[in-house]
Amino acid sequence: MTNENLTRFTSELNSYFALIILNLVFGAMAMAFGMQFIVTSVLGLTAGPAPGGIRILIGALSLVFFGLGLSWVLFSARVLKGVTLIRREFRHHNGPVTDETLTCWIVRMIAHYRENRKTIGRMILVCTLGGFCFLILGFLNSLEFFSFSFSSGTFTVNGYLLLPSALLTLGVAIVSLLSSYYFSKFARTWDLRQDEISRSEHELAEKLGRD
């Protein structure tokens, strides 16, 4: 049973650590994209003849997204600190893992979650908002290099150089929404464990009170 729990704990710890690192990377990308779109929309450096209204909307969304990216990075760095300590101790452990040691690590993970529960909740919200903002931003940005002729019913590509930017924007949007899903999944799991611990503590307190 210990081997099964250890395997599950190892997978969960590594997945959670990789997810936070991924959020740091894409949070930095979100800030970079936001700054890029701010500069291009304000200075009019886009390749296509975008209407002024669309350019203003892109600039406004870029400001919001730059703020979301900054929050994304700060929240991720705050959560990463505690997980790194547990993971470092886990990786440097020599010899077989006893039940007591594994239980200690699990309790520390739950305590880490309890301490950062609000921060993780904000990360879920930021990931969700960031994903939808990136989807909207990618759609608006696509209007910069696609134009439609109602008379002939054909599409015209105005700027091939903007296509990689649109694809990256879509990629960040997908990663943001996936991060929100997996963080929510981790949160539900730890909430259940925390409830089980609280129930056990309550039952123990009642038993001690009767004794």
C-alpha positions as CSV (number, residue, x, y, z in Angstrom):
1,M,0.0,0.0,0.0
2,T,2.9,2.3,0.7
3,N,4.3,1.8,-2.8
4,E,1.0,2.7,-4.3
5,N,0.6,5.8,-2.2
6,L,4.2,6.8,-2.9
7,T,3.7,6.4,-6.6
8,R,0.5,8.5,-6.5
9,F,2.2,11.2,-4.3
10,T,5.2,11.3,-6.6
11,S,3.0,11.7,-9.7
12,E,0.9,14.4,-8.0
13,L,3.9,16.3,-6.7
14,N,5.8,16.3,-10.0
15,S,2.6,17.2,-12.0
16,Y,1.8,20.1,-9.6
17,F,5.4,21.4,-9.8
18,A,5.5,21.2,-13.6
19,L,2.1,23.0,-13.7
20,I,3.4,25.9,-11.6
21,I,6.5,26.2,-13.7
22,L,4.4,26.2,-16.9
23,N,2.3,29.0,-15.4
24,L,5.4,31.0,-14.6
25,V,6.5,30.7,-18.2
26,F,3.2,31.5,-19.8
27,G,2.5,34.3,-17.3
28,A,5.8,35.9,-18.5
29,M,4.6,35.3,-22.1
30,A,1.3,37.0,-21.2
31,M,3.1,40.1,-20.0
32,A,5.2,40.1,-23.1
33,F,2.2,39.7,-25.4
34,G,0.3,42.4,-23.6
35,M,3.2,44.9,-23.9
36,Q,3.6,44.0,-27.6
37,F,0.0,44.5,-28.4
38,I,0.0,47.8,-26.4
39,V,2.9,49.1,-28.4
40,T,1.6,48.0,-31.8
41,S,-2.0,49.2,-31.2
42,V,-0.9,52.6,-29.9
43,L,1.7,53.3,-32.5
44,G,-0.2,51.7,-35.4
45,L,2.5,49.2,-36.3
46,T,0.2,46.4,-37.3
47,A,0.5,45.1,-40.8
48,G,-3.2,45.3,-41.7
49,P,-5.5,48.3,-42.2
50,A,-7.3,47.7,-38.9
51,P,-10.1,50.2,-38.0
52,G,-9.3,52.6,-35.1
53,G,-12.0,51.1,-32.9
54,I,-10.5,47.6,-33.2
55,R,-7.0,49.0,-32.5
56,I,-8.3,50.8,-29.3
57,L,-10.1,47.6,-28.1
58,I,-6.9,45.6,-28.7
59,G,-5.0,48.2,-26.7
60,A,-7.4,48.1,-23.8
61,L,-7.5,44.3,-23.7
62,S,-3.7,44.3,-23.8
63,L,-3.5,46.5,-20.7
64,V,-5.8,44.1,-18.9
65,F,-3.9,41.2,-20.0
66,F,-0.5,42.7,-19.0
67,G,-2.0,43.0,-15.5
68,L,-3.3,39.5,-15.5
69,G,0.1,38.2,-16.7
70,L,1.8,40.1,-13.8
71,S,-0.6,38.6,-11.3
72,W,-0.2,35.2,-12.9
73,V,3.6,35.3,-12.3
74,L,3.4,36.7,-8.8
75,F,0.8,34.1,-7.7
76,S,2.8,31.2,-9.3
77,A,6.0,32.3,-7.7
78,R,4.3,32.5,-4.2
79,V,3.0,28.9,-4.5
80,L,6.2,27.6,-6.1
81,K,8.2,28.4,-3.0
82,G,6.6,26.0,-0.7
83,V,6.3,23.2,-3.2
84,T,10.0,23.5,-4.1
85,L,11.0,22.8,-0.5
86,I,8.9,19.7,-0.3
87,R,10.0,18.4,-3.7
88,R,13.7,19.1,-2.8
89,E,13.5,17.1,0.4
90,F,11.6,14.3,-1.5
91,R,14.2,14.1,-4.3
92,H,17.2,14.1,-1.9
93,H,15.7,11.5,0.4
94,N,18.0,8.4,0.7
95,G,16.8,4.9,1.5
96,P,13.3,3.5,1.5
97,V,10.3,5.7,2.2
98,T,8.5,4.7,5.4
99,D,4.9,5.2,6.1
100,E,5.7,8.0,8.6
101,T,7.9,9.9,6.1
102,L,5.3,9.6,3.4
103,T,2.5,10.7,5.7
104,C,4.7,13.7,6.8
105,W,5.1,14.8,3.1
106,I,1.4,14.4,2.5
107,V,0.5,16.5,5.5
108,R,3.0,19.1,4.5
109,M,1.4,19.3,1.0
110,I,-2.0,19.7,2.6
111,A,-0.7,22.3,5.0
112,H,0.9,24.1,2.0
113,Y,-2.5,24.0,0.2
114,R,-4.3,25.3,3.3
115,E,-1.8,28.2,3.5
116,N,-2.1,29.1,-0.2
117,R,-5.7,28.2,-0.7
118,K,-6.8,31.8,-1.5
119,T,-3.8,32.3,-3.7
120,I,-4.6,29.1,-5.7
121,G,-8.2,30.3,-6.0
122,R,-6.9,33.5,-7.5
123,M,-4.7,31.6,-9.8
124,I,-7.7,29.6,-11.1
125,L,-9.6,32.9,-11.7
126,V,-6.6,34.5,-13.4
127,C,-6.0,31.5,-15.6
128,T,-9.6,31.4,-16.6
129,L,-9.8,35.2,-17.3
130,G,-6.5,35.1,-19.1
131,G,-7.6,32.2,-21.3
132,F,-10.7,34.0,-22.5
133,C,-8.9,37.3,-22.9
134,F,-6.3,35.6,-25.1
135,L,-9.0,34.0,-27.2
136,I,-10.7,37.4,-27.7
137,L,-7.3,39.0,-28.3
138,G,-6.4,36.3,-30.9
139,F,-9.7,36.8,-32.7
140,L,-9.3,40.5,-32.8
141,N,-5.7,40.2,-33.9
142,S,-6.8,37.8,-36.7
143,L,-8.9,40.7,-38.1
144,E,-5.6,42.5,-38.7
145,F,-4.4,40.1,-41.4
146,F,-7.7,38.6,-42.8
147,S,-10.1,40.7,-44.8
148,F,-13.3,39.5,-46.4
149,S,-14.8,40.7,-49.7
150,F,-18.6,40.6,-49.7
151,S,-18.8,41.1,-53.5
152,S,-16.5,38.2,-54.4
153,G,-16.9,36.1,-51.2
154,T,-13.1,35.7,-50.8
155,F,-10.6,36.1,-48.0
156,T,-7.5,38.1,-48.4
157,V,-4.4,37.7,-46.2
158,N,-2.9,41.1,-45.3
159,G,0.1,40.1,-43.2
160,Y,1.8,36.7,-43.0
161,L,4.1,37.8,-40.2
162,L,1.1,38.1,-37.8
163,L,0.1,34.5,-38.3
164,P,2.7,33.1,-35.8
165,S,1.6,35.7,-33.2
166,A,-2.0,34.7,-33.6
167,L,-1.1,31.0,-33.2
168,L,1.0,31.7,-30.1
169,T,-1.9,33.7,-28.7
170,L,-4.2,30.8,-29.2
171,G,-1.7,28.4,-27.6
172,V,-1.4,30.6,-24.5
173,A,-5.2,30.7,-24.3
174,I,-5.5,26.9,-24.4
175,V,-2.7,26.5,-21.8
176,S,-4.4,29.1,-19.6
177,L,-7.7,27.3,-19.6
178,L,-6.0,23.9,-19.1
179,S,-4.1,25.3,-16.1
180,S,-7.4,26.5,-14.6
181,Y,-8.9,23.0,-15.1
182,Y,-5.9,21.2,-13.5
183,F,-5.6,23.7,-10.6
184,S,-9.3,23.2,-9.9
185,K,-8.7,19.4,-10.0
186,F,-5.9,19.6,-7.5
187,A,-7.9,22.0,-5.3
188,R,-10.9,19.5,-5.2
189,T,-8.6,16.7,-4.2
190,W,-6.9,18.6,-1.4
191,D,-10.2,19.9,-0.2
192,L,-11.4,16.3,0.3
193,R,-8.2,15.4,2.1
194,Q,-8.5,18.5,4.3
195,D,-12.1,17.6,5.1
196,E,-11.0,14.0,6.1
197,I,-8.3,15.4,8.4
198,S,-10.7,17.8,10.0
199,R,-13.2,15.1,10.5
200,S,-10.6,12.8,12.1
201,E,-9.4,15.6,14.4
202,H,-13.0,16.3,15.4
203,E,-13.6,12.6,16.2
204,L,-10.4,12.4,18.1
205,A,-11.3,15.5,20.2
206,E,-14.7,14.0,20.9
207,K,-13.2,10.7,22.0
208,L,-10.7,12.4,24.3
209,G,-13.5,14.5,25.7
210,R,-15.5,11.4,26.6
211,D,-12.4,9.7,28.1
